[in-house]
Amino acid sequence: MNTLILSSSLSENSRSYLLCKAVEQELTSKGNIITFIDAKEIPMQPFHREISKEMKVLSEKIVKADNIIIGMGVHCYSINDSLKILLEGCFGKATGKFFGILCSAGGERSYLVTQHLSQICMNEWRMIQLPRIVYAISKDFTKNTITSKEVLERINTFSEEFHTIGNKLLA
């Protein structure tokens, strides 16, 4: 199974990036082929302008992926601007793909933000979502490390279910 993991945060201290790396490790151990995309390495232009070469490459990688995992941070109770740019500019051919969401926020009250991303992916490209989301908050991390036992268990469960369901959808 070819999985594209998109870490959409531009922060050097991104906690959603840490979630993405943890899931990458879990899925790799299950034999998945992972393409890891770090948004910090992609020059971005809004869709109404000509998109960058790197955004075109991401679009091609999305087409080739069997499924996609999106890591996101929460900003002002919404998805971050870099993710919006990448969705609009690169996901045009993600139609029907299986996807999952990893989210990190400052506090406990932003968990519904993931529904905005779900709506975009399901309405715009008729993508199929893993019903489980990994949602972590600042207290779940210490010095760029996931320290919450509960979050680590959620990552394990998410990865197991994503692997199992993703393979069934490909069969």
N, C-alpha and C positions, 0 to 999 in steps of 0.2 A: 504494500500500500504506500503510495507516494503522498506524503502530507507536507503542505506548505504551512509554516508557522510564521505569522507576521507580528512582530513586536512593533507596535505603532507609536510608541512614546519617543519623544525627542530628548527626554531628560537623561543626563549622564547618570543619575541615581535612580533610574526607573525601577520601580518594584514590579510593574507588569512585565518588564523584561525578565526579571528573575523567575516569575511564574512560567513564562514561555520557555526559558532554559530548563526548568525542572520538568516540564511536560516533554520537551524534546528528549531529555535523558530517559524518561520512562518509555516513550514510544520507540526510541532507538533500541532499547533493551528488548522490546517485543518484536524486533525485526523490521520495523517501518523504515522507509527511506525518507529522510527529512530534508527539506529545503528551508533553511532558516533565513528570514529576511528581517533586518534591523533597519527601521525607518530612518535612523540617524545617518545612514549611509546613502540615502536617496535624496538628491536635489528635487524639490517639489515645486510644481507650478499648478495654480488652479486650473481646472478643466477648460475654462474658456480661453486659456493661453495654450501655446504649444507645450505638450508635456515633455519632460526630460527623457533622455536616452534610457536612464535607469528605471524610470516609470514604465517605459515601453518594455523593458526586459522583465519587470515584475508582471506586467500584463501577460506576457508569454509564459512565464512560470505558473501563473494562476491557471491558464488554459491547460497546461500539462499536469497539474496536480490533481490527484483523485479527490482530495478534500483539503479543507483549510481550517486552521486555528488562528483566531485573532486575539492578540493581547492588547488590552487598552487600559489607559488611565482615565480617571474621571476629572473633568475640568468644568467648573461652574455648573455642576449637575447635568453634564452632557458629555458626549464623546469628544475626544480631542480633535483639534483642527487638522492635524497631520493625517489622522485616520480618515476624516471626511474627504480630504484631498485624494488620498490613495483609493478610497472606495469609488469616488466619482471618476477618477482618471484611469483606474487599472482593473476594476472588477466587471467590466462590460461583458465578459464571456465567462463569468462564474456561474451562469445559469445552471440550476439543478445540483450544485455541489453540496456535499455534506459539510457542515461547519460547527465549530465550537468556540466558546468565548471564555477568555481568562481576563479578569478585571481586578485592578487594584485602585483603591480609593483612600482618601484620608480618614474617613469615618464610616460608620455603619449605615447611615441614612441614604446613601447614594446607590444602593443596589439595583434600583429600578432603571438606572441609566442603561443597563445592558439590554433592556427591552427596546430601547431606541435603535440599537444596532441590530437586534433581531428583526425589528420591523423593516429596516432598510434592506437587509439581506433577503428576507422572505418575500417582501412585496416587490422589490426591484428585480431580483434575479431568481425568485422562486427556489432559493436555497433551502436545504433541510437542516434543521438545527438539532444538535445533541441537547436534550432537555436539561442536562446538568451544566451549571456554570460554576467556575471557581471564582469566588469573590473574596478578596483579602483586603485588610485595612492596615494602616500604618503600624499598629501594635503587633501585627503578625510577623514583623521583620525586625532584625537587629543587625546593624552594620552590614547592609547589603546581603543578608542571609535570611532565608525563610526559617523562622524559629517556632512557629505555631505548629504543634503536633496535629491539630485539627485541619489546618490548611494543607499540610503535607499528606494527610489521609485523603482529603478532597482531591488533591492532584493525582494521587494514585488511583482513586475511583474514576475520576474523569478520564484519565489515560486508558484505563482498562475498558471502560465503556466506549470511548471513542474508537479504540482499536477494534473491539468486537463488532460494534454496530457498523463502523466504516467498512470492515471486510465483508459483512453480510450485504451491505448495499452494493458492493462491487461484484458480488457473485451472480 
